[in-house]
Amino acid sequence: MGYQYLTVERKGDVFIITLRKPPENRLNIACCQELIRAYHSIREALGQDSEGAVVLTASRAKFFTTGLDLDEREGNMFASSDGFYPLLATILDFPFPTIVCITGHVMGGACLLTLAHDYRVMNSQRGFWQMPPVNAGLHHDGMGSLIRLKLAPQVARKVILEAHRYTGKEALEDGIVDVIASPDKMLEEAIKIAEQWKAKAKMGVYGLLRNELWDQAHSAYQAVSYVHSRQTSREPKVKL
């Protein structure tokens, strides 16, 4: 089946998902559900106990994604429950190595999308990585789980309580990303990581072992996925 907001390309046993939702690749329900479908389709195509990896990137140099579609959330308080939270849970549960190629600006919830992946490659020349909920009055259940588990305590504080706006160089120094590269080399670096670690999925325990590391985050997002009996987030006081 085709996709409206992304494309999927196969290079051997490495798959490349490219976000194509201009102008800023904002994550609404439809886009998140397409990404979920893409990850599931790749898992099925690779099969059980096989080599493989997936790279998520974007078609635009200026923006990777500027986060959730807050206009959609104004009309549907369950938008994140039906799209964004299940997307994070899907990636955290994916049984193959995952790499994200951060082509440009990444803001808000999109920072969590990058942290859900195993490895991060960021543009060394342009683009900021910033999570500003403290500036916007925004919160959702489990928001701090990935940040707390994946980043050092001082860095986690800087990310979520200070809303620091990271350059690629700063993100590398603080351990948020694994590699920085020029725009023309980023995808190459991401594929290199995929090729390096894709064989680790062969024994069928890659996802299980990842869950040993990040289960609290996975469980937190499973717990708020497809929930309609209660509100799982606090709406922003301002839009940034």
C-alpha positions as a Markdown table, in Angstrom:
| # | Residue | x | y | z |
|---|---|---|---|---|
| 1 | Met | 0.0 | 0.0 | 0.0 |
| 2 | Gly | 1.1 | 3.5 | -0.8 |
| 3 | Tyr | 1.7 | 6.4 | 1.7 |
| 4 | Gln | 0.7 | 10.0 | 1.6 |
| 5 | Tyr | 3.2 | 11.5 | 4.0 |
| 6 | Leu | 6.3 | 9.3 | 3.5 |
| 7 | Thr | 8.2 | 7.0 | 1.2 |
| 8 | Val | 9.9 | 3.7 | 2.0 |
| 9 | Glu | 13.0 | 2.6 | 0.1 |
| 10 | Arg | 14.8 | -0.7 | 0.5 |
| 11 | Lys | 18.6 | -1.1 | 0.2 |
| 12 | Gly | 19.2 | -4.8 | 0.8 |
| 13 | Asp | 18.1 | -5.4 | 4.4 |
| 14 | Val | 18.2 | -1.8 | 5.4 |
| 15 | Phe | 15.0 | 0.2 | 4.9 |
| 16 | Ile | 14.9 | 4.0 | 4.6 |
| 17 | Ile | 11.7 | 5.8 | 5.7 |
| 18 | Thr | 11.6 | 9.5 | 4.4 |
| 19 | Leu | 9.1 | 11.9 | 5.9 |
| 20 | Arg | 7.4 | 14.0 | 3.2 |
| 21 | Lys | 4.8 | 16.3 | 4.8 |
| 22 | Pro | 5.6 | 19.9 | 4.0 |
| 23 | Pro | 6.2 | 22.4 | 5.2 |
| 24 | Glu | 7.5 | 21.2 | 8.5 |
| 25 | Asn | 6.6 | 17.5 | 8.7 |
| 26 | Arg | 4.2 | 18.1 | 11.6 |
| 27 | Leu | 3.0 | 14.9 | 13.2 |
| 28 | Asn | -0.7 | 14.5 | 13.0 |
| 29 | Ile | -2.7 | 11.2 | 13.5 |
| 30 | Ala | -2.6 | 10.3 | 9.8 |
| 31 | Cys | 1.2 | 10.8 | 9.6 |
| 32 | Cys | 1.9 | 8.9 | 12.8 |
| 33 | Gln | -0.4 | 6.0 | 11.7 |
| 34 | Glu | 1.4 | 5.9 | 8.3 |
| 35 | Leu | 4.8 | 5.7 | 10.2 |
| 36 | Ile | 3.4 | 2.9 | 12.4 |
| 37 | Arg | 2.2 | 1.0 | 9.3 |
| 38 | Ala | 5.6 | 1.5 | 7.7 |
| 39 | Tyr | 7.5 | 0.1 | 10.7 |
| 40 | His | 5.1 | -2.9 | 10.8 |
| 41 | Ser | 5.5 | -3.5 | 7.1 |
| 42 | Ile | 9.3 | -3.5 | 7.3 |
| 43 | Arg | 9.2 | -5.9 | 10.2 |
| 44 | Glu | 7.1 | -8.3 | 8.2 |
| 45 | Ala | 9.2 | -7.9 | 5.1 |
| 46 | Leu | 12.4 | -8.7 | 7.0 |
| 47 | Gly | 10.9 | -11.6 | 8.8 |
| 48 | Gln | 11.8 | -13.2 | 12.1 |
| 49 | Asp | 15.4 | -13.9 | 13.3 |
| 50 | Ser | 17.0 | -12.0 | 10.3 |
| 51 | Glu | 19.4 | -9.2 | 9.7 |
| 52 | Gly | 17.9 | -5.8 | 9.2 |
| 53 | Ala | 17.6 | -2.2 | 10.3 |
| 54 | Val | 15.6 | 0.9 | 9.6 |
| 55 | Val | 16.6 | 4.6 | 9.0 |
| 56 | Leu | 14.1 | 7.4 | 9.5 |
| 57 | Thr | 14.9 | 10.6 | 7.7 |
| 58 | Ala | 13.2 | 13.6 | 6.1 |
| 59 | Ser | 13.1 | 15.1 | 2.6 |
| 60 | Arg | 13.6 | 18.7 | 3.8 |
| 61 | Ala | 17.0 | 20.2 | 4.8 |
| 62 | Lys | 15.5 | 22.9 | 7.0 |
| 63 | Phe | 13.1 | 20.8 | 9.0 |
| 64 | Phe | 13.3 | 17.2 | 10.2 |
| 65 | Thr | 10.0 | 17.6 | 12.1 |
| 66 | Thr | 8.8 | 20.5 | 14.3 |
| 67 | Gly | 6.7 | 18.2 | 16.4 |
| 68 | Leu | 3.0 | 17.5 | 17.0 |
| 69 | Asp | 0.2 | 19.2 | 15.0 |
| 70 | Leu | -1.2 | 21.3 | 17.9 |
| 71 | Asp | -4.0 | 22.6 | 15.7 |
| 72 | Glu | -5.3 | 19.0 | 15.3 |
| 73 | Arg | -5.1 | 18.6 | 19.1 |
| 74 | Glu | -7.3 | 21.7 | 19.6 |
| 75 | Gly | -10.2 | 19.8 | 17.9 |
| 76 | Asn | -9.4 | 16.4 | 19.2 |
| 77 | Met | -8.1 | 15.9 | 22.7 |
| 78 | Phe | -7.3 | 12.3 | 21.9 |
| 79 | Ala | -5.1 | 13.0 | 18.8 |
| 80 | Ser | -1.8 | 12.0 | 20.6 |
| 81 | Ser | -3.4 | 8.9 | 22.1 |
| 82 | Asp | -4.4 | 7.8 | 18.6 |
| 83 | Gly | -1.2 | 8.8 | 16.8 |
| 84 | Phe | 1.9 | 10.0 | 18.6 |
| 85 | Tyr | 2.0 | 7.7 | 21.7 |
| 86 | Pro | 1.4 | 4.5 | 19.7 |
| 87 | Leu | 4.2 | 5.6 | 17.3 |
| 88 | Leu | 6.7 | 5.9 | 20.1 |
| 89 | Ala | 5.6 | 2.5 | 21.5 |
| 90 | Thr | 6.0 | 0.9 | 18.1 |
| 91 | Ile | 9.5 | 2.2 | 17.6 |
| 92 | Leu | 10.6 | 1.2 | 21.1 |
| 93 | Asp | 9.2 | -2.3 | 20.5 |
| 94 | Phe | 10.7 | -2.7 | 17.0 |
| 95 | Pro | 12.8 | -5.9 | 16.8 |
| 96 | Phe | 15.6 | -4.4 | 14.6 |
| 97 | Pro | 18.1 | -1.6 | 15.1 |
| 98 | Thr | 16.7 | 1.9 | 14.4 |
| 99 | Ile | 18.5 | 5.0 | 13.3 |
| 100 | Val | 17.2 | 8.5 | 12.9 |
| 101 | Cys | 18.8 | 11.0 | 10.5 |
| 102 | Ile | 17.9 | 14.5 | 11.9 |
| 103 | Thr | 18.1 | 16.6 | 8.8 |
| 104 | Gly | 17.1 | 20.0 | 10.3 |
| 105 | His | 15.1 | 21.6 | 13.1 |
| 106 | Val | 13.5 | 19.2 | 15.5 |
| 107 | Met | 11.1 | 20.5 | 18.2 |
| 108 | Gly | 8.9 | 19.4 | 21.0 |
| 109 | Gly | 7.5 | 15.9 | 20.8 |
| 110 | Ala | 9.7 | 15.2 | 17.7 |
| 111 | Cys | 12.7 | 15.2 | 20.1 |
| 112 | Leu | 11.1 | 12.2 | 21.8 |
| 113 | Leu | 10.6 | 10.6 | 18.4 |
| 114 | Thr | 14.4 | 10.9 | 17.9 |
| 115 | Leu | 15.1 | 9.5 | 21.4 |
| 116 | Ala | 12.9 | 6.5 | 20.7 |
| 117 | His | 15.4 | 5.3 | 18.1 |
| 118 | Asp | 18.6 | 3.5 | 19.0 |
| 119 | Tyr | 21.0 | 5.8 | 17.2 |
| 120 | Arg | 20.8 | 9.5 | 16.1 |
| 121 | Val | 22.7 | 11.3 | 13.4 |
| 122 | Met | 22.3 | 15.1 | 13.3 |
| 123 | Asn | 23.1 | 17.9 | 10.8 |
| 124 | Ser | 26.4 | 19.5 | 11.8 |
| 125 | Gln | 25.7 | 22.7 | 9.9 |
| 126 | Arg | 22.1 | 23.7 | 10.6 |
| 127 | Gly | 19.0 | 22.9 | 12.7 |
| 128 | Phe | 18.2 | 23.0 | 16.4 |
| 129 | Trp | 17.0 | 20.2 | 18.7 |
| 130 | Gln | 14.8 | 21.7 | 21.4 |
| 131 | Met | 12.1 | 20.4 | 23.7 |
| 132 | Pro | 10.2 | 23.5 | 25.0 |
| 133 | Pro | 7.1 | 22.2 | 27.0 |
| 134 | Val | 8.2 | 24.2 | 30.0 |
| 135 | Asn | 7.9 | 27.4 | 27.9 |
| 136 | Ala | 4.5 | 26.4 | 26.4 |
| 137 | Gly | 2.8 | 24.9 | 29.5 |
| 138 | Leu | 2.6 | 21.5 | 27.7 |
| 139 | His | 2.7 | 18.1 | 29.4 |
| 140 | His | 1.7 | 14.5 | 28.7 |
| 141 | Asp | 1.9 | 11.4 | 30.9 |
| 142 | Gly | 5.3 | 9.7 | 30.5 |
| 143 | Met | 6.9 | 12.8 | 28.8 |
| 144 | Gly | 10.1 | 12.5 | 30.9 |
| 145 | Ser | 10.5 | 8.7 | 30.6 |
| 146 | Leu | 12.7 | 8.6 | 27.5 |
| 147 | Ile | 14.7 | 11.7 | 28.5 |
| 148 | Arg | 15.4 | 10.3 | 32.0 |
| 149 | Leu | 16.4 | 6.9 | 30.7 |
| 150 | Lys | 18.5 | 7.9 | 27.8 |
| 151 | Leu | 20.3 | 11.0 | 29.0 |
| 152 | Ala | 22.5 | 11.9 | 31.9 |
| 153 | Pro | 20.6 | 13.6 | 34.8 |
| 154 | Gln | 22.2 | 17.0 | 34.2 |
| 155 | Val | 21.4 | 16.8 | 30.5 |
| 156 | Ala | 17.8 | 15.7 | 31.2 |
| 157 | Arg | 17.4 | 18.7 | 33.4 |
| 158 | Lys | 18.8 | 20.9 | 30.7 |
| 159 | Val | 16.5 | 19.4 | 28.1 |
| 160 | Ile | 13.1 | 19.4 | 29.9 |
| 161 | Leu | 13.4 | 22.0 | 32.6 |
| 162 | Glu | 15.5 | 24.6 | 30.8 |
| 163 | Ala | 14.4 | 23.9 | 27.2 |
| 164 | His | 17.9 | 24.4 | 26.0 |
| 165 | Arg | 18.1 | 24.8 | 22.2 |
| 166 | Tyr | 20.8 | 22.4 | 21.0 |
| 167 | Thr | 23.0 | 22.8 | 18.0 |
| 168 | Gly | 24.4 | 19.6 | 16.5 |
| 169 | Lys | 27.7 | 20.1 | 18.1 |
| 170 | Glu | 26.2 | 20.7 | 21.6 |
| 171 | Ala | 23.9 | 17.7 | 21.1 |
| 172 | Leu | 26.9 | 15.5 | 20.4 |
| 173 | Glu | 28.8 | 16.8 | 23.4 |
| 174 | Asp | 25.8 | 16.1 | 25.7 |
| 175 | Gly | 25.2 | 12.6 | 24.3 |
| 176 | Ile | 21.9 | 13.3 | 22.7 |
| 177 | Val | 23.1 | 12.3 | 19.3 |
| 178 | Asp | 25.8 | 9.8 | 18.3 |
| 179 | Val | 27.1 | 11.4 | 15.1 |
| 180 | Ile | 27.0 | 14.8 | 13.5 |
| 181 | Ala | 27.7 | 15.1 | 9.8 |
| 182 | Ser | 27.3 | 17.6 | 6.9 |
| 183 | Pro | 23.9 | 17.5 | 5.1 |
| 184 | Asp | 25.4 | 15.6 | 2.1 |
| 185 | Lys | 26.9 | 12.9 | 4.4 |
| 186 | Met | 24.2 | 12.4 | 7.0 |
| 187 | Leu | 22.3 | 9.6 | 5.3 |
| 188 | Glu | 25.5 | 7.9 | 4.4 |
| 189 | Glu | 26.5 | 8.0 | 8.1 |
| 190 | Ala | 23.1 | 6.7 | 9.2 |
| 191 | Ile | 23.2 | 3.8 | 6.7 |
| 192 | Lys | 26.8 | 3.0 | 7.9 |
| 193 | Ile | 25.4 | 2.6 | 11.4 |
| 194 | Ala | 22.6 | 0.4 | 10.1 |
| 195 | Glu | 25.0 | -1.8 | 8.2 |
| 196 | Gln | 27.3 | -2.1 | 11.3 |
| 197 | Trp | 24.6 | -3.3 | 13.7 |
| 198 | Lys | 21.9 | -4.9 | 11.5 |
| 199 | Ala | 23.2 | -8.4 | 12.2 |
| 200 | Lys | 22.5 | -8.0 | 15.9 |
| 201 | Ala | 18.8 | -8.8 | 15.1 |
| 202 | Lys | 19.6 | -12.3 | 13.9 |
| 203 | Met | 19.2 | -14.1 | 17.2 |
| 204 | Gly | 15.7 | -12.7 | 17.7 |
| 205 | Val | 16.4 | -11.0 | 21.0 |
| 206 | Tyr | 17.3 | -7.4 | 20.0 |
| 207 | Gly | 13.9 | -6.0 | 20.9 |
| 208 | Leu | 13.7 | -8.0 | 24.1 |
| 209 | Leu | 17.1 | -6.7 | 25.2 |
| 210 | Arg | 16.2 | -3.1 | 24.2 |
| 211 | Asn | 13.2 | -3.5 | 26.4 |
| 212 | Glu | 15.4 | -4.4 | 29.3 |
| 213 | Leu | 17.0 | -0.9 | 28.9 |
| 214 | Trp | 13.9 | 1.3 | 28.1 |
| 215 | Asp | 10.9 | -0.7 | 29.3 |
| 216 | Gln | 9.7 | 2.1 | 31.6 |
| 217 | Ala | 9.4 | 4.4 | 28.5 |
| 218 | His | 7.8 | 1.7 | 26.4 |
| 219 | Ser | 5.3 | 0.8 | 29.2 |
| 220 | Ala | 4.5 | 4.5 | 29.7 |
| 221 | Tyr | 3.6 | 5.0 | 26.1 |
| 222 | Gln | 1.7 | 1.8 | 25.8 |
| 223 | Ala | -0.4 | 2.9 | 28.8 |
| 224 | Val | -1.6 | 6.1 | 27.1 |
| 225 | Ser | -2.0 | 4.7 | 23.6 |
| 226 | Tyr | -5.6 | 4.6 | 22.3 |
| 227 | Val | -6.9 | 5.8 | 25.6 |
| 228 | His | -10.3 | 7.7 | 25.3 |
| 229 | Ser | -11.6 | 7.4 | 28.9 |
| 230 | Arg | -9.5 | 10.3 | 30.2 |
| 231 | Gln | -7.3 | 13.1 | 29.1 |
| 232 | Thr | -3.7 | 12.1 | 29.0 |
| 233 | Ser | -2.1 | 15.5 | 28.3 |
| 234 | Arg | -2.2 | 19.1 | 29.3 |
| 235 | Glu | -2.9 | 21.4 | 26.5 |
| 236 | Pro | -0.3 | 24.2 | 25.8 |
| 237 | Lys | -1.0 | 27.7 | 27.1 |
| 238 | Val | 0.9 | 29.1 | 24.1 |
| 239 | Lys | 1.9 | 27.7 | 20.7 |
| 240 | Leu | 5.6 | 28.0 | 19.9 |
